[in-house]
């Protein structure tokens, strides 16, 4: 799956079974967990640009990559 649009990003997150906070943590977005999750929501809603590195990271997650010390289910 190629991630280029807000709908692609949301579908990818749902396919991974991740919450907004989990996606934000996997992407290592700065700020509080709530602010980082809000940024993911803004990307999914089309109110914030989805950068190339975010697209590549999410595509990597879909292919099975997980950040070091990642555990599914952690918030």
VEXTOR-510512 format. One line per 4 residues: number of its first residue (from 0); for each residue x, y, z of N, C-alpha, C, O. Coordinates in steps of 0.001 Angstrom, whole numbers, plus 500000, padded with zeros to 6 digits. Layout:
NUM	X Y Z X Y Z X Y Z X Y Z; ...
This chain:
0	500841 498822 500000 500000 500000 500000 500886 501241 500000 501831 501340 500782; 500577 502172 499131 501275 503444 499075 500477 504463 499878 499257 504555 499745; 501169 505222 500706 500518 506225 501540 500852 507608 500980 501988 508073 501078; 499846 508256 500390 500059 509592 499831 498948 510573 500186 499145 511784 500086
4	497793 510077 500597 496645 510949 500869 496187 510774 502320 496560 509805 502980; 495378 511716 502810 494822 511556 504156 494052 510245 504319 494165 509587 505353; 493276 509862 503313 492536 508596 503396 493478 507394 503462 493210 506428 504177; 494586 507457 502710 495587 506380 502757 496159 506252 504163 496308 505148 504687
8	496477 507399 504770 497070 507381 506110 496103 506772 507117 496495 505934 507929; 494865 507184 507066 493864 506650 508001 493665 505153 507775 493589 504384 508733; 493581 504740 506515 493403 503312 506214 494599 502504 506707 494434 501393 507211; 495796 503055 506563 496995 502357 507023 496972 502200 508540 497261 501123 509063
12	496630 503269 509237 496567 503202 510701 495533 502172 511141 495786 501393 512060; 494384 502165 510497 493340 501199 510849 493780 499772 510522 493503 498843 511280; 494455 499607 509408 494959 498281 509035 495961 497767 510064 496003 496574 510361; 496768 498682 510606 497730 498311 511639 497046 498045 512981 497621 497410 513865
16	495808 498539 513123 495087 498373 514376 495568 499316 515463 495440 499021 516651; 496130 500465 515052 496719 501414 515991 495794 502584 516266 495028 503007 515400; 495876 503096 517469 495191 504333 517825 495997 505512 517271 497115 505345 516784; 495412 506690 517355 496144 507895 516952 497416 508050 517779 498467 508411 517249
20	497318 507780 519066 498489 507898 519949 499568 506892 519591 500755 507216 519627; 499170 505671 519246 500169 504667 518866 500878 505078 517578 502097 504939 517471; 500127 505581 516603 500748 506023 515363 501706 507176 515629 502815 507203 515095; 501281 508122 516450 502138 509265 516778 503418 508795 517465 504502 509305 517183
24	503289 507822 518368 504466 507305 519073 505396 506576 518111 506614 506740 518183; 504834 505777 517216 505657 505057 516243 506397 506026 515330 507536 505771 514938; 505743 507144 514992 506374 508155 514139 507316 509060 514917 508017 509885 514332; 507331 508906 516243 508159 509710 517137 507885 511204 516990 508803 512024 516948
28	506597 511533 516912 506212 512932 516826 506449 513599 518174 506179 513011 519221; 506951 514822 518143 507289 515555 519361 506039 516068 520054 504966 516161 519456; 506203 516399 521330 505117 516970 522109 504477 515938 523006 504898 514782 523058; 503451 516378 523711 502727 515458 524583 502031 514406 523724 501805 514633 522535
32	501695 513274 524303 500975 512259 523523 499690 512802 522890 499337 512431 521771; 498998 513678 523613 497756 514244 523085 498020 515150 521881 497310 515077 520877; 499037 515999 521984 499358 516895 520867 499847 516119 519657 499503 516451 518523; 500647 515090 519891 501146 514275 518784 499989 513546 518102 499943 513466 516874
36	499061 513016 518890 497892 512333 518324 497040 513308 517525 496490 512945 516485; 496929 514530 518000 496184 515559 517270 496823 515824 515921 496115 516040 514938; 498143 515812 515853 498818 516028 514562 498514 514899 513587 498331 515148 512396; 498459 513661 514075 498088 512543 513199 496662 512743 512698 496390 512569 511510
40	495750 513107 513601 494355 513339 513209 494277 514449 512155 493511 514337 511198; 495059 515510 512322 495058 516610 511344 495563 516139 509980 495058 516586 508950; 496544 515248 509960 497012 514690 508690 495919 513838 508052 495693 513910 506845; 495242 513030 508870 494167 512189 508354 492974 513005 507858 492261 512584 506947
44	492765 514156 508454 491653 515024 508049 492007 515961 506905 491142 516686 506412; 493271 515959 506472 493695 516836 505390 493984 518257 505817 494134 519136 504968; 494065 518505 507123 494347 519853 507625 495830 520086 507839 496245 521210 508122; 496634 519042 507708 498085 519139 507865 498713 518281 506774 498243 517179 506491
48	499770 518790 506170 500453 518054 505106 501088 516782 505662 501606 516764 506779; 501037 515730 504865 501707 514475 505212 503072 514519 504531 503162 514503 503304; 504119 514573 505325 505466 514695 504759 505908 513382 504111 505370 512313 504400; 506886 513490 503240 507464 512301 502615 507988 511307 503621 507728 510111 503490
52	508733 511771 504642 509219 510820 505643 508101 510099 506400 508257 508929 506750; 506991 510768 506656 505865 510102 507312 505305 509024 506393 505007 507919 506847; 505158 509332 505114 504660 508335 504156 505563 507108 504128 505082 505975 504168; 506868 507334 504059 507820 506220 504009 507758 505402 505293 507764 504172 505248
56	507698 506082 506439 507634 505371 507720 506379 504512 507805 506452 503345 508190; 505234 505075 507452 503980 504320 507543 503997 503127 506587 503540 502042 506944; 504516 503319 505390 504634 502193 504456 505547 501115 505038 505304 499925 504841; 506594 501524 505751 507493 500561 506399 506768 499806 507514 506963 498602 507681
60	505931 500517 508278 505153 499852 509327 504251 498787 508707 504117 497686 509241; 503637 499125 507578 502757 498167 506907 503519 496937 506422 502954 495848 506328; 504803 497115 506114 505643 495996 505677 506235 495214 506844 506980 494257 506636; 505905 495620 508081 506353 494861 509242 507396 495520 510112 507704 495010 511189
64	507956 496648 509674 508951 497325 510503 508294 497887 511755 507179 498406 511702; 508990 497779 512880 508562 498412 514118 509767 499114 514730 510878 498586 514681; 509564 500298 515306 510666 500991 515968 511246 500144 517096 510571 499274 517647; 512503 500410 517427 513153 499691 518503 512329 499821 519778 511806 500895 520076
68	512217 498756 520514 511464 498643 521766 509954 498798 521591 509248 499057 522565; 509446 498644 520359 508006 498757 520095 507299 497541 520662 507784 496416 520547; 506133 497782 521283 505264 496695 521697 503847 497084 521289 503344 498124 521713; 503206 496265 520478 501810 496527 520109 500962 496572 521365 501168 495800 522301
72	500013 497482 521369 499124 497613 522502 499547 498701 523473 498729 499189 524253; 500825 499089 523432 501271 500175 524312 500690 501488 523848 500651 501760 522648; 500251 502282 524749 499760 503625 524428 500832 504567 524759 500671 505774 524580
